[in-house]
Amino acid sequence: MPVPVRYSPLYSRFNGYCLGAFLGTGQQRLAKPRYRAIRTRVHEFFDEIGIDVRLPARHESYVAAYVKLMPGIKAELHIRNATLHLCCGLGEMASLFAGAYVSTTPAQRLALKAKVVPELKRLGLGPLAFDKFSRGLSRAARGKDANAMVTQVYLLLADLLQPLGAESDTCFVAMSFAQPYAGYFSHLYRPALERAGFRAIRAWGGLVEEEYYPFIAPLIARCAAVMADLSAHNLNVANEVGLAHGANCPTFLLMRADAGLPPSNLADLAVLRYDPRAADWPERHVRNLAKFVRLHWRAYVDSLTHEHLIHSAAHQLLQMLRAAEQPVPDAVLALARIQR
């Protein structure tokens, strides 16, 4: 049975924007070598939110059909969630603007800014965000670097995430984009997280050869936890686990039964093993993974309530504020048991 989607500000902003960027960049010439991967990722998200649309198999056919396809896709998004729809439009705008920037005039850029700024304001941003994006495109254009142009698209996404607070029921899934792991998201990771009370969110990957790291750190920082499949020994997954530890997010680690040993710097952490060759795959493993997540989440929450840990954290924060010559709130002093 499909897992119902629970939309949230983080889920809708991130996925909507990435979807728009993939759809917009996908019909540009620079994306032709990766069109198959772009199409696959778009279809995975359509399946996740229940949209029965398929993009043409060939890049040339998609380019020809793009203008007719987009209104129908956006209408489906609007039915599901207004923020998802709005951010898809922004992601599409950003990718198209990046692709056509060198041929636009100052007047056209001003006209686009006037159109986009009201939408950015609805999301807690404003004209400065658009100006920053446009200046970044200008710098990248001078270097004639197409990948750097697409990187600017992701930097605008990072700005869209900044106004959001952390979500206590959203878990980032760190995973390889390759099969079979891409399929595990809908059959194992996401159902297990839903059973444990979490909303699953995953990255989208690269459009071309751009740097998409800028949005990963703010995305993880706004999630309550990170689930990471270490089976493929993927360096991006290991890096995302490191980001989670740096952000003090609990991590739920898992590996295939035949995947060998975990990375040495993670070997002392609890890792759940699963076996996709088992006769009861994936049902029993979904239940086991959900139980594993609940167990470790409870242990993490319990650790936050221990008085000595709160006292220690307050002392650390107090030292950092004083070192930076910043004012110390009374609440921090109270937690650190210090009088003025």
C-alpha positions as CSV (number, residue, x, y, z in Angstrom):
1,M,0.0,0.0,0.0
2,P,1.4,3.4,-0.9
3,V,2.5,5.6,2.0
4,P,0.4,8.9,2.1
5,V,2.4,12.1,1.7
6,R,2.5,14.5,4.6
7,Y,3.5,17.9,3.3
8,S,5.4,20.4,5.4
9,P,7.2,23.7,4.7
10,L,10.6,22.0,4.3
11,Y,9.3,19.1,2.3
12,S,7.3,21.3,-0.1
13,R,10.0,24.1,-0.6
14,F,12.8,21.6,-1.2
15,N,11.0,19.1,-3.4
16,G,9.0,21.7,-5.3
17,Y,12.1,23.8,-6.1
18,C,14.2,20.8,-7.1
19,L,11.4,19.4,-9.3
20,G,11.1,22.8,-11.1
21,A,14.9,23.0,-11.6
22,F,15.0,19.5,-13.0
23,L,12.1,20.1,-15.3
24,G,13.5,23.4,-16.5
25,T,17.1,22.4,-16.9
26,G,16.1,19.0,-18.4
27,Q,15.0,20.6,-21.6
28,Q,18.2,22.5,-22.1
29,R,21.0,21.3,-24.3
30,L,23.6,21.0,-21.5
31,A,21.4,18.4,-19.7
32,K,21.0,16.1,-22.7
33,P,23.7,13.6,-21.5
34,R,21.9,13.3,-18.2
35,Y,18.3,13.5,-19.4
36,R,17.7,9.8,-18.7
37,A,18.7,10.2,-15.0
38,I,16.8,13.5,-14.7
39,R,13.6,11.8,-16.1
40,T,14.0,8.9,-13.7
41,R,14.3,11.2,-10.7
42,V,11.3,13.2,-11.7
43,H,9.2,10.0,-12.2
44,E,10.3,8.8,-8.7
45,F,9.0,12.0,-7.2
46,F,5.8,11.9,-9.3
47,D,5.2,8.4,-7.9
48,E,5.9,9.6,-4.4
49,I,3.2,12.3,-4.5
50,G,0.8,10.4,-6.8
51,I,1.1,12.2,-10.1
52,D,0.4,9.9,-13.1
53,V,2.5,11.8,-15.7
54,R,5.5,10.4,-17.7
55,L,8.0,12.5,-19.5
56,P,9.0,11.5,-23.1
57,A,11.7,8.9,-23.3
58,R,13.9,11.0,-25.7
59,H,15.4,14.4,-24.9
60,E,14.4,15.8,-28.2
61,S,10.8,14.8,-27.6
62,Y,10.8,16.4,-24.1
63,V,12.1,19.7,-25.5
64,A,9.3,19.7,-28.1
65,A,6.6,18.8,-25.5
66,Y,7.9,21.0,-22.6
67,V,5.6,24.0,-23.1
68,K,2.5,21.8,-23.2
69,L,3.6,19.5,-20.4
70,M,4.3,22.1,-17.7
71,P,0.8,23.6,-17.2
72,G,-0.6,20.2,-16.5
73,I,2.2,19.3,-14.1
74,K,1.8,22.5,-12.2
75,A,-2.0,22.1,-11.9
76,E,-1.4,18.7,-10.3
77,L,1.1,20.2,-7.9
78,H,-1.3,23.0,-6.9
79,I,-4.0,20.4,-6.1
80,R,-1.6,18.7,-3.7
81,N,0.1,21.7,-2.0
82,A,0.3,25.4,-2.7
83,T,3.9,25.8,-1.5
84,L,5.0,22.8,-3.6
85,H,3.4,24.5,-6.7
86,L,4.9,27.9,-5.9
87,C,8.4,26.6,-5.4
88,C,8.3,24.4,-8.5
89,G,7.7,27.7,-10.4
90,L,10.7,29.3,-8.7
91,G,12.9,26.3,-9.5
92,E,11.8,26.4,-13.1
93,M,12.4,30.2,-13.3
94,A,15.9,29.9,-11.8
95,S,16.9,27.1,-14.2
96,L,15.6,28.9,-17.3
97,F,17.1,32.2,-16.2
98,A,20.5,30.5,-15.6
99,G,20.3,28.8,-19.0
100,A,19.4,32.0,-20.9
101,Y,21.2,34.6,-18.8
102,V,23.9,35.6,-21.3
103,S,21.2,36.4,-23.9
104,T,19.0,38.5,-21.6
105,T,19.0,42.3,-21.5
106,P,19.0,44.5,-18.3
107,A,15.4,45.4,-19.1
108,Q,14.4,41.7,-19.2
109,R,16.1,41.0,-16.0
110,L,14.3,43.9,-14.3
111,A,11.0,42.6,-15.6
112,L,11.7,39.1,-14.3
113,K,12.7,40.5,-10.9
114,A,9.4,42.4,-10.7
115,K,7.5,39.2,-11.4
116,V,9.5,37.0,-9.0
117,V,10.0,39.2,-6.0
118,P,6.3,39.0,-4.8
119,E,6.6,35.2,-4.8
120,L,9.9,35.4,-2.9
121,K,8.2,37.7,-0.3
122,R,5.5,35.0,0.2
123,L,8.3,32.7,1.3
124,G,10.0,35.1,3.6
125,L,12.6,36.5,1.2
126,G,12.6,39.6,-1.0
127,P,14.5,41.5,-3.7
128,L,17.9,41.0,-2.2
129,A,17.6,37.3,-2.7
130,F,16.9,37.8,-6.4
131,D,19.7,40.4,-6.7
132,K,22.2,37.9,-5.1
133,F,21.1,35.2,-7.5
134,S,21.4,37.5,-10.5
135,R,24.9,38.7,-9.5
136,G,26.0,35.1,-9.1
137,L,24.8,34.3,-12.6
138,S,26.7,37.3,-13.9
139,R,30.0,36.2,-12.3
140,A,29.5,32.6,-13.6
141,A,28.7,33.9,-17.1
142,R,31.9,35.9,-17.3
143,G,33.8,32.6,-16.6
144,K,31.7,30.8,-19.3
145,D,31.1,27.9,-16.9
146,A,27.8,26.2,-17.4
147,N,28.2,24.1,-14.3
148,A,28.8,27.2,-12.2
149,M,25.6,28.7,-13.7
150,V,23.6,25.7,-12.4
151,T,25.3,25.9,-9.0
152,Q,23.7,29.4,-8.6
153,V,20.3,27.7,-9.0
154,Y,21.1,25.6,-5.9
155,L,22.4,28.6,-4.0
156,L,18.9,30.2,-4.4
157,L,17.4,27.0,-3.0
158,A,19.7,27.3,0.0
159,D,18.3,30.9,0.6
160,L,14.8,29.5,0.3
161,L,15.5,27.1,3.2
162,Q,17.0,29.7,5.5
163,P,13.7,31.2,6.9
164,L,12.5,27.7,8.0
165,G,12.9,26.3,11.4
166,A,13.8,22.7,12.2
167,E,11.0,20.1,11.7
168,S,10.7,17.6,14.6
169,D,9.1,15.0,12.4
170,T,11.3,15.1,9.2
171,C,14.2,12.7,8.6
172,F,16.7,13.2,5.8
173,V,17.6,10.0,4.0
174,A,21.3,9.8,3.0
175,M,21.5,7.2,0.2
176,S,23.2,6.3,-3.1
177,F,21.2,7.5,-6.2
178,A,22.0,4.2,-8.0
179,Q,19.9,1.1,-8.1
180,P,18.9,-0.8,-6.1
181,Y,19.1,1.9,-3.4
182,A,16.9,4.3,-5.3
183,G,14.1,1.7,-5.2
184,Y,14.7,1.1,-1.5
185,F,13.5,4.6,-0.8
186,S,9.8,3.8,-1.6
187,H,9.9,0.1,-0.4
188,L,12.1,0.3,2.7
189,Y,13.3,3.7,4.0
190,R,10.2,5.8,3.6
191,P,7.6,3.2,4.9
192,A,9.8,2.5,7.9
193,L,10.2,6.1,8.8
194,E,6.5,6.7,8.5
195,R,5.9,3.8,10.9
196,A,8.3,5.5,13.3
197,G,6.5,8.8,13.0
198,F,8.9,10.6,10.6
199,R,8.4,12.2,7.2
200,A,11.2,11.1,4.8
201,I,13.0,13.6,2.6
202,R,15.9,12.8,0.2
203,A,18.2,14.8,-2.1
204,W,17.7,15.0,-5.9
205,G,21.3,14.6,-7.2
206,G,23.1,16.6,-9.8
207,L,21.6,18.2,-12.9
208,V,24.9,18.3,-14.7
209,E,28.3,18.5,-13.0
210,E,27.5,21.4,-10.7
211,E,28.1,21.7,-7.0
212,Y,24.9,20.9,-5.1
213,Y,26.5,20.8,-1.7
214,P,25.3,24.3,-0.7
215,F,21.8,23.2,0.1
216,I,22.6,19.9,1.9
217,A,23.9,21.4,5.1
218,P,20.9,23.8,5.6
219,L,18.6,20.9,4.7
220,I,20.1,18.5,7.2
221,A,20.2,21.2,9.9
222,R,16.4,21.6,9.5
223,C,15.7,17.9,9.9
224,A,15.2,16.1,13.2
225,A,17.3,13.1,12.2
226,V,19.2,11.4,9.4
227,M,18.8,7.9,8.1
228,A,21.9,6.7,6.2
229,D,22.4,3.5,4.1
230,L,26.1,2.8,4.2
231,S,25.9,-0.3,1.9
232,A,27.4,1.3,-1.2
233,H,30.3,2.9,0.7
234,N,29.3,6.2,-1.0
235,L,31.4,9.2,0.0
236,N,28.5,11.6,-0.2
237,V,26.5,9.4,2.2
238,A,29.5,9.4,4.7
239,N,29.8,13.2,4.3
240,E,26.1,13.6,5.1
241,V,26.4,11.5,8.2
242,G,29.2,13.8,9.2
243,L,27.0,16.9,8.6
244,A,24.3,15.2,10.8
245,H,26.8,14.6,13.6
246,G,28.0,18.2,13.3
247,A,24.4,19.5,13.5
248,N,23.7,17.2,16.5
249,C,21.1,15.2,14.6
250,P,20.7,11.6,15.6
251,T,21.6,9.1,12.8
252,F,19.9,5.8,12.0
253,L,22.5,3.7,10.2
254,L,21.7,0.6,8.1
255,M,23.5,-1.7,5.7
256,R,22.8,-4.7,3.5
257,A,23.7,-8.0,5.0
258,D,26.3,-8.6,2.2
259,A,27.8,-5.1,2.2
260,G,30.9,-5.9,4.3
261,L,32.0,-3.7,7.2
262,P,30.9,-0.1,7.7
263,P,33.5,2.8,7.4
264,S,36.0,2.5,10.2
265,N,35.1,5.9,11.7
266,L,31.4,4.7,12.1
267,A,32.2,1.1,13.1
268,D,31.5,1.7,16.8
269,L,27.9,2.9,16.1
270,A,24.8,0.7,15.9
271,V,24.1,-0.4,12.4
272,L,21.0,-2.4,11.4
273,R,21.5,-5.1,8.7
274,Y,18.9,-6.0,6.2
275,D,18.7,-8.7,3.5
276,P,16.8,-7.9,0.2
277,R,17.1,-11.6,-0.7
278,A,15.0,-12.7,2.2
279,A,11.6,-14.4,1.5
280,D,9.8,-11.8,3.6
281,W,11.4,-8.8,1.9
282,P,10.6,-6.0,2.4
283,E,7.8,-6.3,5.0
284,R,9.7,-7.7,7.9
285,H,12.6,-5.4,7.3
286,V,10.3,-2.3,7.2
287,R,9.0,-3.4,10.7
288,N,12.5,-4.0,12.0
289,L,13.8,-0.7,10.7
290,A,10.9,1.2,12.2
291,K,11.5,-0.4,15.6
292,F,15.3,0.4,15.3
293,V,14.4,4.1,14.5
294,R,12.0,4.4,17.4
295,L,14.5,2.8,19.8
296,H,17.3,5.1,18.9
297,W,15.1,8.2,18.7
298,R,13.8,7.5,22.3
299,A,17.4,7.2,23.5
300,Y,18.3,10.5,21.9
301,V,15.3,12.3,23.3
302,D,16.1,10.8,26.8
303,S,19.6,12.0,26.5
304,L,18.4,15.6,26.0
305,T,16.5,15.5,29.3
306,H,19.5,14.5,31.4
307,E,20.3,17.5,33.6
308,H,24.1,17.2,33.5
309,L,24.0,17.3,29.7
310,I,21.9,20.4,29.6
311,H,24.2,22.0,32.2
312,S,27.3,21.1,30.1
313,A,25.8,22.3,26.8
314,A,24.8,25.6,28.5
315,H,28.4,26.1,29.8
316,Q,29.7,25.4,26.3
317,L,27.3,28.0,24.7
318,L,28.2,30.5,27.5
319,Q,31.9,30.1,26.6
320,M,31.3,30.6,22.9
321,L,29.2,33.7,23.5
322,R,31.7,35.3,25.8
323,A,34.6,34.4,23.4
324,A,32.7,36.2,20.6
325,E,31.9,39.1,23.0
326,Q,28.2,38.6,22.5
327,P,25.5,39.2,25.1
328,V,24.5,36.2,27.2
329,P,20.8,35.6,27.6
330,D,19.5,35.1,31.1
331,A,18.1,31.7,30.1
332,V,21.6,30.4,29.3
333,L,23.0,31.7,32.6
334,A,20.2,30.0,34.4
335,L,20.8,26.7,32.7
336,A,24.5,27.0,33.4
337,R,23.6,27.7,37.1
338,I,25.6,31.0,37.1
339,Q,24.5,34.2,38.7
340,R,25.2,37.6,37.1
